[in-house]
Amino acid sequence: MSASSNDSTGKADKATKTNKSSKGPKTPSPRSRSRAFALQALYQWQLTQHSWTDIEKQFQTDEAFGKADAALFKTITLGAITKSEALVEALTPHLDRPWNEVSPIERSILLIGAFELTDQVTTPYRVIINEAIELAKSYGGTDGHKYVNGVLDKLAAIVRADEIALGPAASSGRTPARRSSAAT
């Protein structure tokens, strides 16, 4: 009997059932795709030292790149490359090892996160850290997401201290619900 056949009760196997209440795999947003492409570009840049122009041309010819936010890709990648020395300097106090001993994937993710935390102030810090964690889960080592989370949390505590002090409502981009005067 195959996995997709019915059992003796006439019910389909669990493997073939679809649960309409589960969301299933989430399709990445154009912004998430941009960060994934930025990760790949920064990884390539670290290993080859190719110019930004060469890297950008390569990604623009990728068919899947059409589903990404090209402007965000360019902002993050070019920003992380041009500000890499300052970003590494900001990250270094929060690392448990020398920068060159961090894997190239985690270095790329940390550069993306550090750039966004310092230069993309309209993006909530929680979104930036979550996106970095998701990249590390998808592309990094086994516990790379934990390392990335710890380092970026420490950096955020410094560069986004005001936003963190305002609490979750400020970092989500939403305002807290107000109580109506009639309810009191």
Secondary structure, 3 states (H helix, E strand, C coil): CCCCCECCCCCECHHHCCCCCCCCCCCCCHHHHHHHHHHHHHHHHHHHCCCHHHHHHHHHCCHHHHHCCHHHHHHHHHHHHHCHHHHHHHHHHHCCCCHHHCCHHHHHHHHHHHHHHHHCCCCCHHHHHHHHHHHHHHHCCCCHHHHHHHHHHHHHHHHCHHHHHHCHHHHHCCCCCCCCHHHC
